[in-house]
Amino acid sequence: MDARCPECEKVAILNDEITIVKCPHCNFEADYDTYLEIMKDQAINMSYDYIPKRPGI
């Protein structure tokens, strides 16, 4: 199964047991729970970039 690498954004490999994510391009490796936390943090950071800055709020 494929996943997106949080380091280089290329295709990483999720093993069949869904326990380890490895990127053959940049050598990123993490257990699946850590990978999900990293990706969640990236999604939250991306959402903050799209919130308009309104004075007085």
C-alpha positions as protocol buffer text, in pm:
chain_id: "A"
residue {
  index: 1
  type: MET
  ca { x: 0 y: 0 z: 0 }
}
residue {
  index: 2
  type: ASP
  ca { x: 125 y: 349 z: -78 }
}
residue {
  index: 3
  type: ALA
  ca { x: 139 y: 656 z: 144 }
}
residue {
  index: 4
  type: ARG
  ca { x: 270 y: 1008 z: 96 }
}
residue {
  index: 5
  type: CYS
  ca { x: 605 y: 1075 z: 257 }
}
residue {
  index: 6
  type: PRO
  ca { x: 587 y: 1369 z: 501 }
}
residue {
  index: 7
  type: GLU
  ca { x: 954 y: 1452 z: 438 }
}
residue {
  index: 8
  type: CYS
  ca { x: 992 y: 1455 z: 59 }
}
residue {
  index: 9
  type: GLU
  ca { x: 622 y: 1421 z: -42 }
}
residue {
  index: 10
  type: LYS
  ca { x: 699 y: 1132 z: -279 }
}
residue {
  index: 11
  type: VAL
  ca { x: 541 y: 786 z: -258 }
}
residue {
  index: 12
  type: ALA
  ca { x: 627 y: 596 z: 58 }
}
residue {
  index: 13
  type: ILE
  ca { x: 546 y: 232 z: 129 }
}
residue {
  index: 14
  type: LEU
  ca { x: 306 y: 118 z: 401 }
}
residue {
  index: 15
  type: ASN
  ca { x: 377 y: -245 z: 489 }
}
residue {
  index: 16
  type: ASP
  ca { x: 107 y: -513 z: 464 }
}
residue {
  index: 17
  type: GLU
  ca { x: 56 y: -523 z: 841 }
}
residue {
  index: 18
  type: ILE
  ca { x: -7 y: -145 z: 842 }
}
residue {
  index: 19
  type: THR
  ca { x: 259 y: -88 z: 1108 }
}
residue {
  index: 20
  type: ILE
  ca { x: 554 y: 82 z: 934 }
}
residue {
  index: 21
  type: VAL
  ca { x: 581 y: 358 z: 673 }
}
residue {
  index: 22
  type: LYS
  ca { x: 911 y: 372 z: 481 }
}
residue {
  index: 23
  type: CYS
  ca { x: 1020 y: 607 z: 205 }
}
residue {
  index: 24
  type: PRO
  ca { x: 1273 y: 466 z: -41 }
}
residue {
  index: 25
  type: HIS
  ca { x: 1353 y: 817 z: -168 }
}
residue {
  index: 26
  type: CYS
  ca { x: 1463 y: 998 z: 150 }
}
residue {
  index: 27
  type: ASN
  ca { x: 1488 y: 706 z: 398 }
}
residue {
  index: 28
  type: PHE
  ca { x: 1204 y: 836 z: 618 }
}
residue {
  index: 29
  type: GLU
  ca { x: 1074 y: 561 z: 847 }
}
residue {
  index: 30
  type: ALA
  ca { x: 811 y: 572 z: 1121 }
}
residue {
  index: 31
  type: ASP
  ca { x: 555 y: 348 z: 1284 }
}
residue {
  index: 32
  type: TYR
  ca { x: 204 y: 401 z: 1152 }
}
residue {
  index: 33
  type: ASP
  ca { x: 72 y: 585 z: 1459 }
}
residue {
  index: 34
  type: THR
  ca { x: 360 y: 832 z: 1447 }
}
residue {
  index: 35
  type: TYR
  ca { x: 307 y: 876 z: 1073 }
}
residue {
  index: 36
  type: LEU
  ca { x: -61 y: 960 z: 1132 }
}
residue {
  index: 37
  type: GLU
  ca { x: 32 y: 1220 z: 1395 }
}
residue {
  index: 38
  type: ILE
  ca { x: 285 y: 1381 z: 1159 }
}
residue {
  index: 39
  type: MET
  ca { x: 33 y: 1395 z: 877 }
}
residue {
  index: 40
  type: LYS
  ca { x: -239 y: 1528 z: 1110 }
}
residue {
  index: 41
  type: ASP
  ca { x: -7 y: 1808 z: 1225 }
}
residue {
  index: 42
  type: GLN
  ca { x: 74 y: 1894 z: 863 }
}
residue {
  index: 43
  type: ALA
  ca { x: -297 y: 1909 z: 777 }
}
residue {
  index: 44
  type: ILE
  ca { x: -366 y: 2139 z: 1072 }
}
residue {
  index: 45
  type: ASN
  ca { x: -78 y: 2366 z: 973 }
}
residue {
  index: 46
  type: MET
  ca { x: -206 y: 2379 z: 614 }
}
residue {
  index: 47
  type: SER
  ca { x: -554 y: 2473 z: 735 }
}
residue {
  index: 48
  type: TYR
  ca { x: -415 y: 2768 z: 932 }
}
residue {
  index: 49
  type: ASP
  ca { x: -261 y: 2901 z: 611 }
}
residue {
  index: 50
  type: TYR
  ca { x: -610 y: 2925 z: 456 }
}
residue {
  index: 51
  type: ILE
  ca { x: -783 y: 3102 z: 743 }
}
residue {
  index: 52
  type: PRO
  ca { x: -820 y: 3467 z: 641 }
}
residue {
  index: 53
  type: LYS
  ca { x: -671 y: 3719 z: 877 }
}
residue {
  index: 54
  type: ARG
  ca { x: -942 y: 3964 z: 974 }
}
residue {
  index: 55
  type: PRO
  ca { x: -863 y: 4264 z: 1193 }
}
residue {
  index: 56
  type: GLY
  ca { x: -1064 y: 4287 z: 1510 }
}
residue {
  index: 57
  type: ILE
  ca { x: -1143 y: 3920 z: 1544 }
}
